[in-house]
Amino acid sequence: MADLGTTYLGLDLAHPVVASASPLAATIDGLRRLEDAGAAAIVLPSLFEEQIRLENAALEALTALGADSVGEVQSYFPVSSDFVVGPDAYLDFVREAKTAVGVPVIASLNAVTPTGWTGYAEALADAGADAIELNVFYIPADLAVTGRDVEQRYEDIVREVCGAVSVPVAIKLSPFFSATGEMAARLVAAGAEGLVLFNRFYQPDMDLERLEVAPTLELSTPAEIRLPLLWIAVLHGRISASLAATTGVQTPTEVVKYVLAGADVVMTTSALLQHGPAHLRTLVDGLASWLDRRGYASVAQVKGAMSQQHVADPSAFERANYMKVLQSWKTGG
């Protein structure tokens, strides 16, 4: 049987299939189920700085309520120890996770301030996280903000966090940079040891009956692998960081394609939410079966075999085989 081993962020993994952040990884029981099903590593749901700030603000408002009342009625105030304020609960969860499962645990951080990024990253590392994934969700809605401003924001976050912690740091890349390759190289130079392609920015819809903005969540489909597949194939062998694919993984077919493009790991959430943690075994076994049928000895042997560096016509990646794609559509007439 083929050797499925791979390395991601310096971590030796049994195979490339990783459970990315989802509600399934939000409890200790869920983590155990993912490990038992075969996850090579698990990314925890994000620690959100905004949530912590809102909790603090809510507690302050609650404890200020009735501040002018007489002492006899102070007993109706909530006891502060009953509230989880700050990252304490998340940090306790990281510590529990490290004792509950044997696979690497990757903490995810979504902050908004420089102090938040570095302070919480340090706390996550101290809590025992094997690595940290930076989830930068930033929509530059200010029309005065330039593309370089946005790029600098990402670079500064990576540099500051990597300078504050000793554990490996990965960053989820936005798919909207105008020069993805150059941006990837800048982030690696700033200290990122891994790039996750790509962040799926969840966008709101409109409720026409209530005339309200409605949050929507649509699970990814295999058709969405094409953009990350392109850029993983372009970046493989040209930057020193690990590459993680994280969109559209539903079947072993997507796993194999991403590995051939050059991904070190392939992350999945949507498929596990739809089919349950046991679907991890389907993905891993499917990869192993594909390798064995073709006589390959290992994942390492085929990783990047169809990257830009190894195809006969590199321009096929650069122009996404533009003309052939257009001509491939056949009308019914």
C-alpha positions as CSV (number, residue, x, y, z in Angstrom):
1,M,0.0,0.0,0.0
2,A,1.2,3.5,-0.8
3,D,2.8,5.7,1.9
4,L,0.3,8.5,2.4
5,G,2.5,10.5,4.8
6,T,2.9,14.2,4.3
7,T,4.3,17.2,6.1
8,Y,2.4,20.4,6.8
9,L,3.9,23.4,8.8
10,G,6.7,21.1,9.9
11,L,4.2,18.6,11.3
12,D,4.4,15.0,10.2
13,L,1.0,13.8,9.2
14,A,-0.3,10.3,8.4
15,H,-2.0,11.5,5.2
16,P,-3.0,14.8,3.6
17,V,-6.7,15.0,4.6
18,V,-7.3,17.5,7.4
19,A,-10.6,18.5,9.1
20,S,-10.8,22.2,8.7
21,A,-12.7,24.5,11.1
22,S,-16.4,23.7,11.6
23,P,-19.0,23.1,14.3
24,L,-17.8,19.4,14.3
25,A,-14.5,20.6,15.9
26,A,-16.2,22.8,18.5
27,T,-16.4,20.2,21.2
28,I,-14.1,17.6,22.7
29,D,-16.5,14.8,21.6
30,G,-16.5,16.2,18.1
31,L,-12.7,16.3,18.0
32,R,-12.6,12.7,19.1
33,R,-15.0,11.7,16.4
34,L,-12.9,13.4,13.8
35,E,-9.8,11.7,15.0
36,D,-11.5,8.3,15.1
37,A,-12.7,8.9,11.6
38,G,-9.2,9.4,10.4
39,A,-8.4,13.2,10.3
40,A,-4.7,13.7,10.0
41,A,-5.0,17.0,11.9
42,I,-7.8,19.3,13.0
43,V,-8.3,23.0,12.7
44,L,-10.3,24.5,15.5
45,P,-13.1,27.1,15.0
46,S,-11.8,30.6,15.1
47,L,-11.3,32.7,18.2
48,F,-12.9,36.0,17.3
49,E,-11.6,39.2,18.9
50,E,-14.9,41.0,18.2
51,Q,-16.8,38.4,20.2
52,I,-14.5,38.9,23.2
53,R,-14.9,42.6,22.9
54,L,-18.7,42.3,22.7
55,E,-18.8,40.0,25.7
56,N,-16.8,42.5,27.7
57,A,-19.0,45.4,26.6
58,A,-22.1,43.4,27.5
59,L,-20.8,42.5,30.9
60,E,-19.9,46.1,31.6
61,A,-23.4,47.3,30.6
62,L,-25.0,44.6,32.7
63,T,-23.1,45.3,35.8
64,A,-23.6,49.0,35.4
65,L,-27.4,48.5,35.3
66,G,-28.9,49.6,38.6
67,A,-25.6,51.0,39.8
68,D,-27.6,53.7,41.7
69,S,-29.8,51.1,43.5
70,V,-29.5,50.4,47.2
71,G,-27.2,47.8,48.5
72,E,-29.9,45.3,49.4
73,V,-30.8,44.7,45.7
74,Q,-27.2,44.1,44.5
75,S,-27.8,40.4,44.8
76,Y,-29.6,40.4,41.5
77,F,-26.4,41.2,39.6
78,P,-24.8,38.2,37.9
79,V,-21.7,36.8,39.5
80,S,-18.7,37.6,37.2
81,S,-17.3,34.1,37.5
82,D,-20.5,32.9,35.7
83,F,-19.5,34.7,32.5
84,V,-16.8,33.6,30.1
85,V,-15.2,36.9,29.3
86,G,-12.0,37.0,27.2
87,P,-10.3,34.1,25.5
88,D,-10.2,31.9,28.6
89,A,-12.8,29.4,27.5
90,Y,-11.2,29.0,24.1
91,L,-7.7,28.6,25.7
92,D,-9.1,25.9,28.0
93,F,-10.6,24.2,25.0
94,V,-7.2,24.1,23.3
95,R,-5.6,22.6,26.4
96,E,-8.4,20.0,26.6
97,A,-8.1,19.2,22.9
98,K,-4.4,18.6,23.2
99,T,-5.0,15.9,25.9
100,A,-8.1,14.5,24.2
101,V,-6.7,13.7,20.7
102,G,-3.3,12.6,19.4
103,V,-3.4,14.4,16.1
104,P,-2.0,17.9,15.7
105,V,-4.5,20.6,16.8
106,I,-4.3,23.9,14.8
107,A,-5.9,26.9,16.5
108,S,-7.6,29.5,14.3
109,L,-7.5,33.2,15.1
110,N,-9.6,36.0,13.7
111,A,-8.6,39.4,15.2
112,V,-9.0,43.0,14.3
113,T,-6.4,44.9,16.2
114,P,-2.6,44.5,16.3
115,T,-2.7,43.8,20.1
116,G,-5.5,41.2,19.4
117,W,-3.5,39.4,16.8
118,T,-0.2,39.1,18.8
119,G,-1.7,38.8,22.3
120,Y,-4.2,36.1,21.5
121,A,-1.6,34.3,19.2
122,E,0.8,34.1,22.2
123,A,-2.0,32.8,24.4
124,L,-2.9,30.1,21.9
125,A,0.7,29.0,21.6
126,D,1.1,28.9,25.4
127,A,-2.1,26.8,25.6
128,G,-0.4,24.1,23.5
129,A,-1.7,24.7,19.9
130,D,0.6,22.9,17.5
131,A,0.2,25.7,15.0
132,I,-1.9,28.8,14.4
133,E,-4.0,29.6,11.3
134,L,-4.7,33.3,10.8
135,N,-8.1,33.9,9.4
136,V,-8.1,37.5,8.1
137,F,-11.6,38.5,7.3
138,Y,-11.3,42.0,6.0
139,I,-13.5,43.7,3.4
140,P,-12.0,47.1,2.4
141,A,-15.3,49.0,2.1
142,D,-13.5,52.3,2.6
143,L,-13.1,53.7,-1.0
144,A,-10.0,55.5,0.1
145,V,-8.2,52.2,0.9
146,T,-5.8,51.1,-1.8
147,G,-4.8,47.7,-2.9
148,R,-1.3,48.2,-1.4
149,D,-2.9,49.3,1.9
150,V,-4.8,46.0,2.0
151,E,-1.7,44.0,1.2
152,Q,0.3,45.8,3.8
153,R,-2.3,45.0,6.4
154,Y,-2.0,41.3,5.7
155,E,1.8,41.5,5.7
156,D,1.9,43.4,9.0
157,I,-0.3,40.9,10.7
158,V,1.8,37.9,9.6
159,R,5.1,39.6,10.6
160,E,3.8,40.7,14.0
161,V,2.3,37.3,14.9
162,C,5.3,35.3,13.6
163,G,7.5,37.6,15.7
164,A,5.5,36.9,18.8
165,V,5.1,33.1,18.7
166,S,7.5,30.1,18.2
167,V,4.8,27.7,16.8
168,P,4.3,27.6,13.0
169,V,1.9,30.1,11.5
170,A,-0.3,29.7,8.4
171,I,-2.5,32.3,6.9
172,K,-5.7,31.9,4.9
173,L,-5.2,33.9,1.7
174,S,-7.9,36.0,0.1
175,P,-8.7,35.0,-3.5
176,F,-9.0,38.7,-4.4
177,F,-5.4,39.9,-4.6
178,S,-4.6,41.3,-8.0
179,A,-1.1,39.6,-7.9
180,T,-1.6,36.5,-5.8
181,G,1.9,35.1,-6.5
182,E,3.7,38.2,-5.3
183,M,1.4,38.5,-2.3
184,A,2.1,34.9,-1.4
185,A,5.9,35.5,-1.6
186,R,5.6,38.6,0.6
187,L,3.7,36.7,3.3
188,V,6.2,33.9,3.3
189,A,9.0,36.5,3.6
190,A,7.1,38.0,6.5
191,G,7.3,34.6,8.3
192,A,4.3,32.5,7.2
193,E,5.2,28.9,7.1
194,G,1.9,27.9,5.4
195,L,-0.6,29.3,3.0
196,V,-4.2,28.2,3.0
197,L,-6.0,28.7,-0.4
198,F,-8.5,30.2,-0.3
199,N,-10.6,31.9,2.4
200,R,-14.3,31.7,1.5
201,F,-15.7,35.0,2.4
202,Y,-19.3,34.5,3.4
203,Q,-21.5,37.2,1.8
204,P,-24.9,38.3,2.9
205,D,-28.1,38.1,0.9
206,M,-31.3,40.2,1.1
207,D,-34.6,39.2,2.6
208,L,-37.1,40.9,0.3
209,E,-40.1,40.3,2.6
210,R,-38.5,41.7,5.8
211,L,-36.2,44.1,3.9
212,E,-33.3,42.9,6.0
213,V,-29.8,41.7,5.3
214,A,-29.9,37.9,5.6
215,P,-26.8,35.9,6.5
216,T,-26.5,32.9,4.2
217,L,-24.2,29.9,4.2
218,E,-23.8,27.7,1.2
219,L,-21.6,24.7,1.4
220,S,-18.8,24.5,-1.2
221,T,-19.0,22.3,-4.3
222,P,-16.3,20.6,-6.4
223,A,-16.6,23.3,-9.1
224,E,-15.0,25.7,-6.7
225,I,-11.6,23.9,-6.6
226,R,-10.5,25.5,-9.9
227,L,-9.1,28.8,-8.5
228,P,-7.2,27.3,-5.6
229,L,-6.1,24.4,-7.9
230,L,-4.6,27.0,-10.3
231,W,-2.7,28.9,-7.6
232,I,-1.5,25.9,-5.7
233,A,-0.1,24.6,-9.1
234,V,1.6,27.9,-9.7
235,L,3.1,28.3,-6.2
236,H,4.3,24.7,-5.7
237,G,8.0,24.5,-5.7
238,R,8.4,28.3,-6.0
239,I,7.8,29.3,-2.4
240,S,9.2,27.7,0.8
241,A,5.9,27.5,2.7
242,S,3.5,24.6,3.0
243,L,0.4,24.7,0.8
244,A,-3.1,23.8,2.0
245,A,-6.2,23.5,-0.2
246,T,-9.5,24.2,1.5
247,T,-12.3,24.6,-1.0
248,G,-14.7,22.3,-2.7
249,V,-13.4,18.9,-1.4
250,Q,-16.3,16.5,-1.6
251,T,-14.8,13.3,-3.0
252,P,-11.4,11.6,-3.3
253,T,-11.2,13.1,-6.8
254,E,-10.7,16.6,-5.4
255,V,-8.1,15.3,-2.9
256,V,-6.1,13.7,-5.7
257,K,-6.3,16.8,-8.0
258,Y,-5.1,19.1,-5.2
259,V,-2.2,16.8,-4.4
260,L,-1.2,16.6,-8.0
261,A,-1.2,20.4,-8.2
262,G,1.1,20.5,-5.2
263,A,-0.9,20.7,-2.0
264,D,0.7,19.4,1.1
265,V,-2.7,18.9,2.8
266,V,-6.3,19.0,1.7
267,M,-8.8,20.5,4.1
268,T,-12.5,19.8,4.1
269,T,-15.5,21.1,6.0
270,S,-18.6,21.0,3.8
271,A,-18.3,17.3,3.0
272,L,-18.1,16.5,6.7
273,L,-21.1,18.6,7.6
274,Q,-23.1,16.9,4.8
275,H,-21.9,13.3,5.3
276,G,-20.5,13.2,8.9
277,P,-17.0,12.6,10.2
278,A,-16.9,9.1,8.7
279,H,-16.6,10.7,5.3
280,L,-12.9,11.3,6.1
281,R,-12.2,7.6,5.7
282,T,-13.8,7.7,2.2
283,L,-11.5,10.5,1.2
284,V,-8.4,8.9,2.6
285,D,-9.2,5.4,1.2
286,G,-10.0,7.0,-2.1
287,L,-6.6,8.7,-2.3
288,A,-4.9,5.4,-1.3
289,S,-6.8,3.4,-3.9
290,W,-5.9,5.9,-6.7
291,L,-2.2,5.7,-5.8
292,D,-2.3,1.9,-5.6
293,R,-4.1,1.4,-8.9
294,R,-1.4,3.4,-10.7
295,G,1.5,1.8,-8.9
296,Y,2.7,4.9,-7.0
297,A,4.6,4.3,-3.9
298,S,3.7,7.4,-2.0
299,V,2.0,10.8,-1.9
300,A,5.4,12.4,-2.1
301,Q,6.0,10.7,-5.5
302,V,3.0,12.4,-7.1
303,K,2.8,15.7,-5.1
304,G,3.1,18.6,-7.6
305,A,3.3,16.2,-10.6
306,M,0.8,18.5,-12.4
307,S,2.1,21.8,-11.0
308,Q,3.1,24.6,-13.3
309,Q,6.8,23.6,-13.1
310,H,6.0,20.0,-14.3
311,V,3.5,20.5,-17.1
312,A,4.5,20.6,-20.7
313,D,2.8,23.9,-21.3
314,P,3.1,26.2,-18.3
315,S,1.0,28.9,-20.1
316,A,-2.0,26.5,-19.7
317,F,-2.0,27.5,-16.0
318,E,-1.2,31.2,-16.6
319,R,-4.1,31.6,-19.0
320,A,-6.3,28.8,-17.5
321,N,-6.5,27.2,-21.0
322,Y,-8.7,30.1,-21.9
323,M,-9.4,29.3,-25.5
324,K,-9.9,25.6,-25.0
325,V,-12.4,26.2,-22.2
326,L,-14.4,28.5,-24.4
327,Q,-14.4,26.1,-27.3
328,S,-15.4,23.2,-25.1
329,W,-19.0,24.3,-24.7
330,K,-21.2,22.5,-27.1
331,T,-24.7,23.9,-27.9
332,G,-27.7,21.7,-28.2
333,G,-28.5,23.1,-31.7
